Amino acid sequence: MKLSQFYNQVYAWMLRTGPSFLLGAGVLIIGFWLIRILSRYMHAHMFRKKIDPSLTPFLLSLTITTLRILLLISVMQIVGIQMTVFAALVGAIGVAAGLALSGTLQNFTSGVLILILKPFQVGDNIIAQGQEGTVQAIKIFYTIVNTFDNRMVVIPNSKLSNEVIINVSGTGSRRLDVEMKFNNSIDFKEVRRTINNVLDDAQNALKIPERRIGISSIEPDGYKVMVNVWLNAHGFVDTKMEIQEQIMTGIKESGLKLPGL
């Protein structure tokens, strides 16, 4: 009699919960299938958009794992498993982890934004946190900058996403400004002709944008000439010194004199 009651209870339980289990199993199978299709689509889309290779696997893994967790929670709800205690436990762990890793998470989020938005890329020359140099690597949590005097600087990504960054090579060219003073007895037209000849022969001076040579200020004992010439952003410092040396040499060879020379 007891065995018969047991079978009846099991049968009643199966009738009561069987449809929920079947529905949950169907949702689970279809859900995993859809997630797999979404994973392939995301991978192809990221490849077409040329998203940073170091970021693609992480974004795919994060998205797929999150979707799978949400799918499992949904299936558990369909089956009838109570999630109250589980949700409270996950919430408590999340709060504790967030407090313990707040700085790390901020750097992580900033790294993802930098890799997606690309305010600078590997190879760019930037000025950030009082440091100027070439970006060697962009990691999830930090960025490595190699300064022009060969120092490796590791900058947390949160500092780069929340503060001003100057990308000095982002446009491909930079303007060099050179100011010189001449006596009033020296003809400005001759000065301009001499400097133009020097810059015409300078291989590293760009023709576009067009350079400018003009009088920047007039003083009682002379006038100042401003030269604006565009150079390639990469190698700017070396080219700057070369161009200034060429201008100085050209002025001396033309017979023009700067004060004190």
ABEGO torsion letter per residue (X at the ends): XAAAAAAAAAAAAAAAAAAAAAAAAAAAAAAAAAAAAAAAAAAAAAAAAGBBAAAAAAAAAAAAAAAAAAAAAAAAAAAGBBAAAAAAAAAAAAAAAAAAAAAAAAAAAAAAAAAAAGABBBGBBBBBGGBBBBBABBBAABBBBBBAAGBBBBBBAAAAAABBBBBAAAAGBBBBBBBBBBBAABBAAAAAAAAAAAAAABAABBAOBBBBBBBABBBAAEBBBBBBBBBBABGAAAAAAAAAAAAAAAAAAAGBBBBGX
